[in-house]
Amino acid sequence: MVALALAHDTGNYTMNKREKRELLVRSKRRWVLSTIELVEEDPGPFPKIATQIFNDRTPMLINNYQFRISGTGVTEEPMGVFSIGETDGVVSVHKSIDRETYPFFHINFDIMDKETGNPVDRTLGFDVAIKDINDNEPYFENLVTKASVKESLPEGYLPVPLIVKDRDEANTENSAISLRVLSQEPAEPQINLKQVEGTKMSQLTFTGCFDYDKVKMYKVTVEAKDHGKPALSSTAVVNLHIMDSNTHQPVFKNKTYNTQVMEMESNREILRVAVTDADTPNTPAWRAVYSIVKGNEEGNYKIETDPKTNEGILTVIKGKDFEKTTVTNVEIAVENEEPLFVCGSGGPNSPKTLTALPQTVNVAVKVIDVNDPPEFDKNVVDVYVKEEEVTGKVLYTPKVTDVDSDVGKIRYELVEDPAGWVTIDNKTGAVTTVKKMDRGVTSRQQRQHIHYPNPCHR
């Protein structure tokens, strides 16, 4: 038996002579039909003839036979696409076909004896391939329509990946896609896109710097266009929300500061310094961090930030000696928690990121003199006297220094002498015995106390 199938020229359903010859493929002792192509989305009218099947045994049956088909598009979904003339073997298509949904059909056909109901030959088959047309525009997959961008982001990639696909046949002009930035508002910095190496993904890029103070949002329209004929395209809009970064240095409100501290005073706040900052309040770009860069070599001061006011609190933590230092020049620097970002004047095509030195201010700390007490060279002195020794002996004359007063004006006073053994010279501090000392009497410690002379009595 020989089965033949002829394709008919029915508008979009066409075959050339070579294709007709290739419809039959010899497989051992039977003929198997090759693939028939139908163009997708044929507008009709329907039905249309797709092909016609012949068999060399049908003349012997004298019209006592019928053709039957089964398979996808007939007895399997999508049903109702194909039918066959029972007596003439004409295969017709009844509706347009979407290749993206059903790209391929396999149909089986039999020739049945009407009297016996049995097939007169083995079941044969043919395939129907749906030919692609450019009927699908590219589409953006998992599109990021809103993205937050830090003002300090260095030029390069933006956090906006672009994945574009096309439902048309792969590896054809219909599914090949080109991307471009169609428009952006405002125009600077320049936004473009670039394919990420080693992937099928593109990503938005930019050249230049963002300025939160000038523009807080950008609208970027991206176009995806395929290479089909005619080409189809789609667009997507991405909104970039610019987030404030540290692009402004904190600036001291005063150019210099003056304060004072009492001599040897410690653990007391002596000054508050304030700054202005044009960045968004209560953010790392605005919060101040103070430091002492000069004048604190001995660790006398510390500076901290008031979390409520953002002021710098200067505190003396170790007292200063007036006799050694009368004025200390303390240099204070201020920065922000977030590093400063400065976009230079390189222009949108060649921007420069600059490093700026922190702002500094000088604080003159005046040490206020306090009347320091006189000091003995020794705090405790042991003196030895013979029992019953003659009175009037000078036991001890102290050595005293006073950085604030003339030692000649110092007055001495005996604080305690329960036994009344000694007397003290109030000008020299010399301790002299006035009674004989008896070992039988319990000895007591003799102590002296130094008093400043009253200035008005000098």
C-alpha positions in Angstrom: 0.0 0.0 0.0 1.2 3.5 -0.7 -0.2 6.5 1.2 0.2 9.9 -0.4 -0.5 13.4 1.0 -0.6 16.5 -1.1 -0.5 20.0 0.3 -2.7 22.6 -1.1 -1.9 26.3 -1.7 -4.4 27.9 0.7 -3.2 31.3 1.5 -0.8 30.9 4.4 -0.9 27.1 4.1 1.6 26.6 1.2 4.0 24.0 0.0 6.4 24.0 -2.9 7.1 21.0 -5.2 10.1 19.9 -3.3 8.2 19.9 -0.1 5.5 17.8 -1.8 8.1 15.3 -2.9 9.4 15.1 0.7 6.0 14.5 2.2 6.6 10.8 1.9 9.5 9.2 3.7 10.3 5.5 3.1 10.4 3.5 6.3 11.1 -0.2 5.5 7.9 -1.5 3.9 5.6 1.5 4.5 5.3 5.2 3.8 5.3 7.8 6.6 4.3 11.3 5.9 6.7 14.1 6.6 6.0 17.4 8.5 3.5 19.9 7.2 4.0 23.5 8.1 1.1 25.9 8.9 1.6 29.6 9.6 0.2 30.7 13.0 -2.6 33.2 13.5 -4.1 32.7 10.0 -7.1 35.0 9.9 -9.2 32.6 7.7 -11.7 32.2 6.3 -12.1 28.7 7.5 -12.1 25.8 6.9 -9.0 25.7 4.8 -7.4 22.7 3.1 -4.1 21.8 4.8 -3.3 18.6 2.8 -4.9 15.6 1.1 -4.2 11.9 1.8 -4.4 9.2 -0.9 -3.9 5.4 -0.6 -3.2 2.9 -3.4 -5.6 0.4 -2.0 -8.7 2.6 -2.0 -9.6 1.9 -5.7 -9.9 -1.8 -4.8 -12.6 -1.0 -2.2 -14.8 0.7 -4.8 -15.7 3.6 -2.5 -16.4 1.2 0.3 -13.9 2.9 2.6 -13.5 6.0 4.8 -10.6 8.1 6.2 -10.3 8.7 9.9 -7.8 10.9 11.8 -7.0 11.2 15.5 -4.5 12.8 17.8 -3.8 16.4 18.9 -6.1 18.9 17.4 -8.7 16.2 16.6 -9.4 13.8 19.5 -7.0 15.5 22.0 -6.8 19.1 23.1 -7.1 21.5 21.4 -9.9 19.6 19.7 -11.7 20.8 16.6 -8.7 22.2 14.8 -8.4 19.5 12.1 -10.9 17.3 10.2 -10.7 14.9 7.2 -13.0 14.2 4.4 -14.1 10.6 4.9 -14.1 9.8 1.2 -11.6 12.2 -0.4 -8.9 12.3 2.4 -8.8 16.1 2.4 -7.5 17.4 5.8 -8.9 20.8 6.7 -8.0 23.3 9.4 -10.9 25.1 11.1 -9.4 27.8 13.3 -6.3 29.9 13.7 -3.5 28.5 15.8 -1.3 30.2 18.3 2.2 28.8 18.0 3.2 30.0 21.4 0.4 27.7 22.8 0.5 24.8 20.4 3.7 24.8 18.3 3.3 21.2 17.1 0.6 18.6 16.3 0.9 14.9 15.7 -2.0 13.4 13.8 -2.6 9.7 13.1 -4.8 8.5 10.2 -6.4 5.2 9.1 -8.3 4.0 6.1 -11.3 1.9 7.3 -13.3 -0.8 5.4 -16.9 0.3 5.8 -18.3 -3.2 5.7 -15.9 -4.7 8.2 -15.0 -1.6 10.2 -11.4 -2.8 10.1 -8.4 -0.8 8.9 -7.1 -1.7 5.5 -3.6 -0.8 6.4 -1.4 0.1 9.3 -2.0 3.4 11.1 0.2 6.1 9.6 0.8 9.6 10.8 1.9 13.1 9.9 3.2 16.1 11.9 2.0 19.6 11.7 4.5 22.3 12.7 3.2 25.8 13.3 5.4 28.4 11.7 6.2 31.4 13.8 5.2 35.0 12.9 6.2 38.0 14.9 3.0 38.4 16.9 4.4 38.9 20.4 6.1 42.0 21.7 9.0 41.6 24.2 8.0 41.8 27.8 9.8 42.7 31.0 10.0 39.9 33.6 10.0 40.7 37.4 10.5 44.4 36.6 11.7 46.6 39.3 9.5 49.7 38.9 10.7 51.5 42.0 14.3 51.6 43.3 16.0 53.5 46.0 19.4 55.0 45.1 21.8 56.5 47.6 23.0 59.9 46.6 26.6 58.8 47.3 26.4 55.8 44.9 29.5 55.9 42.8 28.9 55.8 39.0 28.3 52.5 37.5 25.4 50.0 37.9 22.1 51.1 39.4 20.0 48.5 41.4 17.6 47.9 38.5 18.1 44.6 36.7 16.3 44.2 33.4 15.2 40.8 32.2 13.3 40.9 28.9 11.8 37.9 27.1 9.8 37.2 23.9 7.3 34.4 23.4 8.1 34.1 19.7 10.3 31.3 18.5 13.7 31.2 20.2 16.9 32.0 18.2 15.0 33.8 15.5 14.8 37.5 14.6 11.3 37.5 16.1 12.7 36.8 19.6 16.0 38.7 19.3 15.7 41.9 21.5 17.4 45.2 21.6 17.1 47.5 24.7 17.6 51.2 25.0 16.8 54.0 27.4 14.0 55.8 25.6 13.9 58.8 27.9 14.8 60.1 31.4 13.5 62.9 33.5 15.6 65.0 34.4 18.4 64.6 31.9 21.4 64.4 34.3 23.2 62.4 35.4 23.1 60.4 32.2 21.4 57.0 32.6 22.0 54.1 30.3 22.0 50.3 30.3 24.5 47.6 29.9 24.3 43.8 29.6 25.7 42.0 32.6 28.6 39.8 31.4 27.8 36.1 31.4 24.1 36.6 31.7 21.0 37.4 29.7 20.2 40.3 32.0 20.8 44.0 31.5 21.1 46.6 34.1 20.6 50.4 34.3 23.9 52.3 34.7 24.7 56.0 35.2 27.5 58.4 34.7 28.0 61.4 37.0 26.5 62.1 40.4 23.1 62.4 41.9 22.2 65.5 44.0 19.4 64.9 46.5 19.1 68.6 47.1 18.2 69.3 43.5 16.3 66.2 42.4 14.7 63.5 44.6 13.2 61.3 41.9 14.0 60.2 38.3 11.6 58.7 35.8 13.4 56.4 33.3 11.6 54.9 30.3 13.2 51.8 28.8 12.2 50.3 25.4 12.6 46.7 24.4 12.2 46.0 20.6 12.5 42.7 18.7 14.1 42.3 15.3 11.0 40.8 13.6 9.3 42.3 10.6 7.5 44.4 11.4 9.3 44.9 14.7 7.3 44.9 17.9 8.2 46.8 21.1 7.2 47.5 24.6 8.2 50.0 27.2 8.7 50.1 31.0 8.9 53.0 33.4 11.3 52.8 36.3 11.2 55.4 39.1 14.4 56.1 41.0 14.0 57.6 44.4 17.2 59.3 45.5 18.1 58.9 49.2 20.0 61.6 51.0 23.7 60.8 51.8 26.4 62.8 53.5 27.2 65.4 50.9 27.5 68.3 53.3 30.1 68.8 55.9 29.0 69.9 59.4 30.2 73.5 59.9 30.8 75.1 63.3 28.5 78.0 64.1 31.4 80.0 65.6 34.9 80.5 64.2 36.5 80.4 67.6 35.4 79.6 71.2 36.6 80.7 74.6 36.0 79.0 77.9 37.6 78.7 81.3 38.1 76.1 84.0 39.2 76.4 87.6 42.7 75.2 88.4 42.8 71.4 89.1 39.1 71.1 88.5 37.9 67.9 86.9 34.8 66.0 85.6 32.9 69.1 84.6 31.4 70.3 81.4 33.1 73.5 80.3 31.8 74.2 76.8 29.2 73.2 74.2 30.0 73.7 70.5 27.3 73.7 67.8 27.3 72.9 64.1 25.0 73.3 61.1 24.5 70.5 58.6 22.4 70.7 55.4 21.8 66.9 55.2 18.6 65.3 56.5 18.3 65.6 60.3 18.7 62.6 62.5 20.4 60.5 59.9 24.0 59.2 59.9 24.7 61.9 57.2 23.7 64.6 59.8 24.7 63.3 63.2 28.0 64.8 64.3 31.1 63.0 65.6 33.6 65.3 67.4 37.2 64.7 68.2 40.1 66.6 69.8 43.0 66.8 67.3 45.4 69.1 69.2 45.9 70.4 72.7 45.0 67.3 74.6 48.3 65.5 74.7 48.0 65.0 78.5 44.4 63.7 78.3 42.8 66.6 80.3 39.7 66.8 78.1 37.2 64.7 76.3 34.4 65.6 73.9 31.1 63.8 73.3 28.0 64.3 71.1 24.7 65.3 72.7 22.3 62.9 70.9 19.4 65.3 71.2 21.0 68.6 70.1 23.9 67.3 68.1 26.2 69.6 70.0 29.7 68.7 71.1 30.2 68.6 74.9 33.7 69.5 76.0 34.5 68.2 79.5 37.6 68.5 81.6 38.4 65.1 83.1 41.9 65.9 84.6 42.7 69.1 86.3 45.2 71.6 84.9 47.9 73.3 87.1 47.8 77.1 86.7 51.4 77.3 87.6 52.2 75.1 84.6 49.5 76.2 82.1 47.4 79.3 82.0 45.8 78.9 78.6 45.3 75.7 76.5 44.4 75.9 72.8 42.3 72.9 72.0 41.5 72.1 68.4 38.3 70.3 67.8 37.3 68.5 64.6 33.8 67.4 63.5 32.7 64.8 60.9 29.5 62.8 60.4 28.8 59.2 61.2 28.6 58.5 57.5 31.7 59.3 55.4 31.5 62.5 53.4 30.9 62.1 49.6 31.9 64.9 47.3 31.3 64.8 43.6 33.9 66.8 41.9 33.7 69.1 38.9 34.7 66.4 36.4 31.3 66.7 34.7 28.7 64.0 33.9 31.1 62.1 31.7 34.1 62.1 34.0 33.0 62.8 37.6 35.5 62.8 40.5 35.0 61.7 44.0 36.9 64.0 46.3 38.1 63.6 49.9 37.5 66.7 52.1 39.3 67.4 55.4 37.1 67.7 58.4 36.0 71.1 59.7 38.0 72.3 62.8 37.7 75.0 65.4 40.0 76.4 68.1 38.9 76.6 71.7 41.0 78.7 74.1 40.6 77.2 77.6 41.8 79.6 80.3 42.9 78.1 83.6 41.7 80.2 86.6 44.2 80.4 89.4 43.1 79.0 92.8 45.0 79.9 96.0 46.9 76.7 96.5 47.7 75.8 100.1 51.4 75.8 101.3 53.0 72.4 101.3 55.4 70.8 103.8 58.3 69.0 102.2 57.4 66.1 104.5 54.0 65.1 105.8 55.2 63.1 108.8 58.5 63.8 110.7 59.8 61.7 113.7 61.8 63.7 116.3 63.6 62.0 119.3 64.1 63.8 122.6 65.9 62.6 125.8 63.7 62.1 128.9 63.9 65.1 131.3 66.0 67.1 128.8 66.3 70.8 129.4 63.5 72.8 127.8 63.9 75.4 125.1 65.3 73.0 122.5 64.1 73.4 118.9 62.9 70.0 117.9 61.9 70.7 114.2 61.7 73.6 111.8 59.6 72.7 108.7 60.5 73.4 105.1 57.4 74.8 103.3 56.7 76.0 99.8 53.8 78.1 98.5 53.5 78.7 94.8 50.9 81.4 95.3 52.3 83.4 98.2 55.5 84.7 99.8 56.6 82.0 102.3 57.6 84.8 104.6 54.0 85.6 105.1 53.0 82.2 106.1 51.7 81.7 109.6 52.0 78.5 111.6 49.6 77.2 114.3 49.9 74.3 116.7 46.9 72.2 116.1 47.2 69.6 118.9 49.5 69.2 122.0 47.5 67.6 124.8 50.5 67.5 127.2 51.5 71.1 126.5 55.2 70.0 125.9 55.9 72.3 122.9 55.3 75.7 121.5 55.5 76.9 117.9 56.9 80.0 116.3 54.0 81.3 114.2 56.4 82.9 111.7 59.0 80.2 111.2 57.1 77.1 112.3 59.9 76.1 114.7 58.7 73.7 117.3 60.4 74.2 120.7 60.0 72.3 124.0 58.5 74.2 127.0 58.4 71.2 129.4 60.5 68.3 130.3 59.3 65.1 128.8 58.6 62.1 131.0 58.5 58.6 129.5 56.0 57.7 132.2 53.5 59.9 130.6 51.8 58.4 127.5 53.4 60.1 124.4 51.1 61.7 121.9 51.7 62.6 118.3 52.5 66.3 117.9 50.9 67.8 114.7 51.2 71.2 113.1 48.7 72.9 110.8 49.6 75.6 108.3 47.3 78.6 107.8 47.5 81.1 105.0 48.0 84.6 106.1 44.9 86.7 105.4 45.8 89.0 102.5 44.4 92.0 104.4 46.7 91.3 107.2 49.9 91.2 105.0 
